[in-house]
Each structure stands twice: as structure tokens, then as C-alpha cells.
């Protein structure tokens, strides 16, 4: 599971959590944070290689005019 936090006076950041099949939270972690706004994260899981791919957008200019995918 991935999500972005919307803070009242600072940029959004991206967080994640691993959750068991029974719904138990195994661990949580910060994926990306910084001065640039981050949003709309998505995650995919590769069961063969046991790895995750997380993508999200970053406001690289800071005024909402240029969003890049990371």
C-alpha cells in the first residue's frame, strides 16, 4: 500500500506499508520526502523476484507547472 501525506504547511511526501494477507501491517516506511511536492503514488509487486515498483509525481518547479514521474 502507498499513499501521500498532505501537510498543512509543507510539501506532500510518499509513504508505504507492507500488509500481510490477513490484513496485519508488517511495517511502514517513508518512500520519498523533500521540499518538492510529491503525489499520486502507485505500486506494483513482482512475486517472482519479490520486489516492488513504486511510481509517483514530483512538482519539480514548485508552482504546479511541471510534474515529473519518479
Secondary structure, DSSP 4 states (H G I P E B T S, - for coil): -EEEE--SSS--EEEEEEE-TTS-EEEEEEEE-SSS-EEEEEEEEETTTTEEEEEEEEESSSSSS-EEE-
